[in-house]
Amino acid sequence: MSNAQNPTLESLFKELLDKVTTLKPDHENFIFSAKTLPIPPPVIETDQLWIYKCKHGYNDFFQTDRLDFNATKEMCGYLGLLTLAVLFHEEVDQVELKLTNPDSHIKRIIIEFKYETLENISSGYSHRPFATNYYPSTIEKHPWYYSRVEIDPYNLPCFYLTDFEYPPVNKDEWESRDTINGFGSDEGSARLAELFLNLAHIENETDEIQLEGEAGFRGVGRLSAEVSIFLPGSLGWIAPED
């Protein structure tokens, strides 16, 4: 159950989600910006998303962290809208999404994006997130690997597996990591949000997404854990225990 003091994802985003998930693919659009997205609170809770930690091995000599997201279409849509709300509202540095389902190995996702100021601006030209013009489209299991234009890994989403309070320093702490810091650069975050919204669309038939690292079908940025997204009915879907 969600804490009554914290707004729910449904109360924040359901009306907007209903609008964008019924757009006609490749014909109708919606412009997301600070004007069209609600300002999210610093903490939100949900029991409708559970994430398992595991490993993905390559050729018996390389292994990486993998995070298995189990989510409904609706939950994917909420994640996409929440990511965009953090990205486009300058006054929101981060939102903590608490995962209260007891089956989830991951207990929270910290969605963050910090705007540069004139005091901390880096060398050279700088830009700031403004808007994204969303057209729903079909998606594949490896959504960006076969793109006609090679994508810089910096512009792919990142899922940094860590601990909420202190960086892990020993084996036990490393194994007990329960927090995701996401989702990297502004373009990577927007790309992931669009993927979540396409998964949520009423006409979407893809029920599994694989976002792999440089050893596989590239879908995440450097140093990121790999991610699988399983919708109900997919082979990888694991329902929580009652």
Residue, then its C-alpha position, 0 to 999 in steps of 0.5 A: m500500500s502507498n503512504a497516504q502522505n505521498p501522491t501516487l503515480e496514478s494520481l499524478f499521471k493517469e489522465l495524461l497517460d490515457k491521452v498519450t497511449t491512445l495516440k495514433p502511431d506515427h500520425e498523432n503527437f504530444i509535446f512534453s515540456a514543463k508546461t505539460l507535465p506535473i511537478p513531481p514530489p520528492v518521494i513517491e511509492t509504488d508496489q506495482l513494480w518489482i525488480y530482480k538483481c541477477k548476472h548476465g555472462y558472456n562467453d564464460f569470461f565476462q559477467t555484468d549486473r542485470l536488472d529485471f524489471n517486471a511491470t505492467k504497460e500502465m506502470c511503464g507509462y508512469l515511469g516514462l512520464l515521471t522521467l520526463a517530469v524530472l528532466f523538464h522541471e528545472e526545480v526538481d533535481q531528483v525524485e525517489l521512487k520507493l518500490t514497496n513490493p516485498d519481492s523486489h530486490i531493488k528498493r528505490i530508484i533515484i531519478e535525477f537530472k541536475y541543470e547546469t548553472l552559470e556558476n558550475i557550467s563546463s567548458g564550451y557550449s552548453h544546452r538545457p532540456f526544453a521539450t520532446n515531441y513524442y510520436p508513438s511507434t513500434i519497438e523491438k526487443h533490442p530497441w536501438y541496436y539496429s538504428r540507422v545512425e550509431i548512437d553515442p553510448y553517452n546518449l543511452p540511458c544508464f542504470y547505476l546499481t548502488d546503495f542508498e546511503y553509502p557507496p559499497v566497499n566490501k563484498d557483502e555491501w556490493e551484493s546487497r546493493d538495492t538502489i538504482n540511480g538513473f538515467g544518465s544524460d538528458e538524451g539518454s533519459a528522454r530516449l528511455a522515457e519514449l521507450f517506456l511510453n511506447l511499451a505502454h501504448i495500447e497497440n504495443e505488442t512487444d512484451e520484452i525489452q533487452l538493454e545490454g552493454e557493450a558486450g551485447f546488443r548495446g542499449v545502455g550507457r557505459l558503466s550501467a547495469e544491463v536491463s530487461i523489461f518484462l510485461p505480463g505474458s512474456l517468458g521472463w515475467i515473474a509474478p510476485e508471491d501472494 
